[in-house]
Amino acid sequence: MEMNLQEERTRAVVIERAGEWYARNRTEVLTEVEARDFLAWLQASPAHVREYLAVAELAASMPALLDSMSLDRTQLTERAKHWLRNNDNVVALRPLWENTSPPARKPTVRAARPSGRLTSFAASILVAVGGLGTILYWQLSEPGLSGLPRSVETSKTSPQRTVRLRDGSVMYLDANTRVEVRFSGNQRLIELDRGQALFKVAHNATRPFVVRAASTDVVAVGTRFEVSRADAEYRVTVTVVEGRVDVISGSSPATPELPSAVQSAGSHPVSLREGEQVQLSAATVNPSVRTVDVHSATAWLHHELVFDERPLEEVAAEFSRYGTPVKIEDPQLRHFHVSGAFDAYDTDSFLDYLRRIGRVEQTDAGVRVLSNPPSQ
C-alpha cells in the first residue's frame, strides 16, 4: 500500500518522537508526569507503539554494529549532530528530482515520469535514514560509551537527576552538580567537577568504577556510595552506603588510568565500609574515618539537609548550592557547630536560624553573616 506525502510526513514525526522517548527511557528515570505523557503518547495510536518497538529493535543492534565498524566515533557523532540539525536533508519527503531541471524535449521523446510507488519508496528510505540518525546520535552520546566522554549537569534551580549508564550503573545527581563520564576498555571513570552524587555501581571485577573529585579517586567494583565536592579548598567527602570503596588521595588528574594513581608516590588508600565517611582536602595529611548515619547522609535525595555537629561554614556551603550564596564572614562563626534538619530549598528558615547567632546582611551578591556587635 503506497503512502501519500502527508502520511510520510506524519510517520517522520512519529519516528522522531519515538527516538526521543526511547532515549529518555534509557538514560533517565521519568517523573510521574513524564511517565503519564509517555503512556498517553503510546495509547494515542498503534503507529506510535509500532515505531517505538522498531526504534528499540534498531537501538539494540546498534552497539554490535558500532563495534564492528572501524570509524572515528567522535567524527561520527559530529556527523550525526549535523544530520539532526539539518532535518530537511535527513527526512526529505519530496521526490529527489523535484528541484532538477527537466531534460530538454525532443520531437519524438518524452521525459519519463517516476511512478508513485518509486516516489513512496524513496521517501520511506529517507524517513528510515532520519530515524537511524536519531538513534545513532543517541547511541554515540549516551553516557558510558567506551572512548566517548559526555558531560551531565544540573543547575541550582533544576530538580535532581537520575542517569543510567551503559554498564548498568546509576548516578543520582543533586542540584548544581556536574560530572563527566569517561569509560574505557579497562576502567569506568566519572569526574565530579562540582556538587554531589550518589553512585549505584554495577558489579564488574575486571573493570573498576572510579569517581575522581579534585585530587581524590574513589574506587569501587560493585557498591553504593556518595561523593560530595565543595568548591572551597577542594574539600571532598566520601560516604559508603553499601559495600566497600577505596579512597586514594593525591592522585594526578592528568593520569586517568587507575594503576598509575594507585602506584603513585604519596598515595595512601583508605578503605571505607558501609556507614563510614571520610573528608579530604588539599591540606589533608592523615584522613580520619568516622561512622555516620547513612539515612542522614543521603537525606538530600529527599531534598532534606541533616547536620550533626557540622561547622557552620560547611552548612552554609551546602545551602549555597541550592539557591542564594551564603558566606560566613566572621572567623569564629565559621567553626560554630550546627545540628539539625532543614529543607534544602527553604533558605528563609535557614536565614532565620542564622539571625539568632549572628548578623545577617543581604546584598546583590548573596548573604553575608557577621558577628553581632558588642552590647553597649
Secondary structure, DSSP 4 states (H G I P E B T S, - for coil): ----HHHHHHHHHHHHHHHHHHHHHHHBPPPHHHHHHHHHHHHT-HHHHHHHHHHHHHHHHHHHHHHHS---HHHHHHHHHHHHH-HHHHS--S-TTTTSPPPPPBTTB-PPPPPHHHHHHHHHHHHHHHHHHHHHHHHHHSTT-TT--EEEE--SSSPPEEEE-TTS-EEEE-SS-EEEEEE-SS-EEEEEEEEEEEEEPPP-TTS-EEEEETTEEEEESS-EEEEEE-SGGG-EEEEEEESEEEEEET--TT--SHHHHHHSTT---EEEETTEEEEE-TT-SS--EEE--HHHHTGGGGTEEEEEEEEHHHHHHHHHTTSS-EEE-SHHHHT-EEEEEEETT-HHHHHHHHHTTSEEEEETTEEEEEPPPPP-
